């Protein structure tokens, strides 16, 4: 298991476009990837679950990956979030 705590920096948080890009990116990995937010685990490969989590700007989350390519999954997730999803 690999994890990393991050803060959402883009002004709109995980709205539809970044949530879709994030879920698509995480689906490339064989590892299970979850977003820990407000005490809940959210499937990072599910667009609807990410949207339902209502993750806003300034929220602290933790990306947790478990599996063969866990380090690569967390690294890409962190890069996307730290980069503000290109917004």
N, C-alpha and C positions, 0 to 999 in steps of 0.2 A: 504494500500500500504506500502510495506517495500522495502528499497533500501540500497545499499552499494556501495561505490566507491572503486575500486581496480586497481592495476597496474599489467599488464601482465608481469610475471617474467621468464617464460620459453623462452629459446633462439629462438625457432622457431615460437613463437606466437600461434595463433589458426590455426594450420595446420590440415590436415585431421584426424589424430588419436585423438588428444584432442578435436577437434570440434565434432567428432562423439560421443565420450564418454560423452561430455558435453550435447549434444542434447538428447542422450539416457537418461541421468540422469534427465534432466529437464522434459522429457515426463512422468516421474512417477508422476508428480504433477498436481493437478487439476487447480492450479493457472495459470494465464497468466504470462509468464516470458519473459522479454525483456532485451537486452543488449543495453545500450546507448553508442554510439561511434561516435565521430565526428559529433554530432548534429543529428544523425539518431537513430531510434529505430529498432533493429534487433530481430526477433523472435528467442528466445533462444532454441526453440524446433525444429528448422529447420536447419539441417546440411548445406544445400545449402546456406541459408541466412547467416549463421555464416561464411562460407568460403568466400562468396562474400563481406563481410564487411572488409576483409583484415586487421584483427587485429594483430598487430605485437608486439614483445617484447618491453616493455617500454611504450606502449599505456595505457592511463588511460581510464577505462570504468566504467559504473555504471550498476549494476544488479538491475532490478526493478521487483518485483513480486506483483501481486494483486490477492487475492482469499483466499480460506479457509486455505490453507497450505502455505501461502506466506513466513512465517518466516523460515520454514524448507527448502523451495526451495532456498531462499537467503543464508541460512547457508551452504547448500551443495555446491552451486555454488561458494561461497567464499572459502570454503575449497579446492575445486578442483583448483581454480585459484591461491590461495596463495601457494598451494603445487606444483605449476609448472606442474600440470597434471602428476605428477610422473616421470617427465623427468629429 
